Amino acid sequence: MATYKTLQESALSPNISHLHCDICGSSDIIENPEGYVCRDCGIVLEIQKLQYDRPYNEDLIQYARGVGKTQIGTRRERITSPLSIKLQRINKYNSITTSERAVIEKARIEIARIFNYLDLNGYDAIKEMVLDKFKKIRAKIRPGSKYRNIEKLVSITIYFCLKLRNVSINPYELIEISNISKKDFNDFILQLQRFLPEYGERNRQEYILQRIFEISEHFKLGMPFYFLSKKILYRLWQGIKNTTDNVVAGLVSSISVLCTCKEKVSISSICSRLGIRMSTIQAQVKKKIFQKFKVDGFISLIKSSDLLVDILNKLNFLEEQDLKAQEEVVNSEREEIILGNASKVFNAHNDLGYYYFAIREEQDSPAFIFLKIYDSPLDFNYEKHRKRKDDPLLEFELYKYHTSKGPPLLEV
C-alpha cells in the first residue's frame, strides 16, 4: 500500500493535491468511496479518509459515511448514523457468538487459580482435561440450571479429574477456596456423576493408597505402616468399600497406627488431615471389624486398641508367614476359598453363618458347596460357652453334577 511521504503533509485539508504515490511518485490521486487511489498505478493509499467538518480527535475512531459500514465511533455518532439499526443488530449477534468464548476464558482463569492455590504445579495435562470436561458437561446441562455456574462447575470438575488421575485432593480444602458451599458441593457431585461414567469405573484402591502414602510421608510413619495399610486394604476391601475414599483411607490408616505406631501420631490428626471426623472412624471400626467378626468388648477406638491387635493377629495381618509353608500351599492341589467373596444367605432366626459357593472343576463340571458356620473363629469366649469339645465348628457339604454319557434318552 502507498503512503504519504512526509509528516508535514499529514495535516489534511479538502485539497488532496499534496498527496503523492510512493510506488510511482505520481500526484494524480483521486478520491472514491474506498479511500485515495493513484490513477497511474491503481495503488490505494494507506492514509485514512476522515470527515473534515468536525475537529479530529486521535483517541476516537470517528464515523464517516463511505468509509465502512461497521466503523464504530462515539455513542452519539452511532445513534445518528443512518446504519445505526444494522449496527445494533450486528452488535447483538456479535455478543451472542462470543459469550461462550468468555465463559471458557473465565473457566480457564478459575482453573489456574485453584491449581495455584492447591500448589499443583506441573499438572498442565490435567488442567486441559478439566477444561475439556467442563465444556462437555456444561453443554449437556440445560440453560438456567444452577449447575451451569462457572465457579461451582469448575471446582467440581477439578475434584473429579484429580481423583480420576489418582491425585490426592481434600474436598474441604477445595470448598474453602471455591465459591461453593458444602451442600452445593455434595449436590453437584451426585448430579454430575452421570456425565462422567468413567468416574464410577475408576480404580478406587489406587487413589486410597495414594492418600495413605501421603499420610505416611506427612507424619513420617515409614514404609512398614504403608505396607501394613496396603495389606489391610486389599484383604478387607469387600467389607469396607461401601463408603467414601477418605473414610476408607482413614479407617485403614487408623487400624495400622493403633497396631504399629500409635505413640507417633494420634488418630484425630489423621482424621483432620483427611477432612473426616474421628467418630466416623470409630463407628467404622466397630461395624466393619468387631461386629463383622462377632467380637464383643468394644468400648472405644483407643480403649479397644489391644483387642483390635488381637483380632488382626488371628487374621494373620501382623505375623510373618513362613516361606516354606507358603511354598507348600502354592505347590499343593488345595484351593483357598475366601469367605468375604462368597454369597451369604440371609437368616434372621439364629446367629449361624450360611455361605453358598458355585465353582467349576477342571473338566468344566459344576460343583456346589454349602458351608454352615456355627460360631466365629474370632470369638475369644468361644471355649467358655462351648458345650462339648467335640461340637462342630462348621458343616461342609459338596454336591457335584456329572453329565451322563452316551446318546440322549428318548421318551416314548
Order of alpha helices (4+ residues) and beta strands (2+ residues): beta-beta-alpha-alpha-alpha-alpha-alpha-alpha-alpha-alpha-alpha-alpha-alpha-alpha-alpha-alpha-alpha-beta-beta-beta-alpha-beta
